Amino acid sequence: MIEIQEILFDEQTIARKVQELAERISRDYAGKELLLVSILKGAFIFTGDLVRSLTIPVAVDFLCASSYGMSTESSRTINIKKDLDSDIRGKHVLLVDTIIDTGETLNCIMNIFAERKPASLQAVALLDKKSRRTVDVPVKYLGFEIPDKFVVGYGLDCSQQYRNLKYIAVIKISE
């Protein structure tokens, strides 16, 4: 059985942080062509809100990569299920993810993308679970640091459930 244990960030707090990140990104990429790459499935809501908050022109593409499957623990095996539709050579690319946990998924993606010769390659994440980091992956734009607890909501799931929550919550899983 799964129950909501604690709400970490409510809808308004998330909206303020997304706006703050969008303002920084808009300043840093002013006058440049920016391609946002949303890492599915977890980042689709964050990406949508971020895109609407940017004040610069932006293109969007999607990559489906996972290391969790149906578990609450990373398998440490990165599966790319859907690659980009765009060629990123010579483009300014910003990877969008809702949470950085071990850093292994993002690190793998950044290594693959670096070989494709973008003009620049950076990342933005709303949540940073720094205590679980096993790979030192650079994330230029970070929202909130969170404790080592399993969270759902705002696109994040547990066995494909709870993505639709407007807030981010810690869940308790009991048998």
Summary of the structure (lengths in Angstrom):
residues: 175
radius of gyration: 15.6
end to end distance: 5.7
largest distance: 53.4
contacts: 541
relative contact order: 0.22
helix: 24%
strand: 36%
